Amino acid sequence: MVGILLLTHAPLGQAFLAAAGHVFHSIPEQIEAIDVIADQNPDEVHALADAAVKRLDDGSGVLVITDVKGGTPSNCTGSLCSRERVAVIAGISLPMLLRALTYRNESLDVVVEMALAGGQSGAVRVDNRIRLTF
């Protein structure tokens, strides 16, 4: 099963874990969150992420999801990206996370593609100009 690491600005990671737990009625296995606090040393963040990836990888790989490209959490994934069984996506959303969790028994490449598709299809305009009358 592909492991999932949420590497985000605090308190987003824990909030996404709680939301996933709500949807699935419990927090799924092999998922962790690291919430990066303001002014946290990037070397410390990298060490925490490195240790988490090692814990989460059962041989199927690990998907690391960050909140925003260019932020400290995302910037601390550079050496993780060079690993064979680690993929990194920036721009977490709940549809992205739920899709990744749903397909995590597939290959890492499939989980990445499904997570990206979930993020893209999950961002839609909700237009309330159309009124239904009964």
Sequence and secondary structure as in RCSB ss.txt:
>XXXX:A:sequence
MVGILLLTHAPLGQAFLAAAGHVFHSIPEQIEAIDVIADQNPDEVHALADAAVKRLDDGSGVLVITDVKGGTPSN
CTGSLCSRERVAVIAGISLPMLLRALTYRNESLDVVVEMALAGGQSGAVRVDNRIRLTF
>XXXX:A:secstr
  EEEEEEETTHHHHHHHHHHHHHSS  SSEEEEEE TT  HHHHHHHHHHHHHHH SSS EEEEESSTTSHHHH
TTHHHHTSTTEEEEES  HHHHHHHHHTTTS HHHHHHHHHHHHHHH     TT     
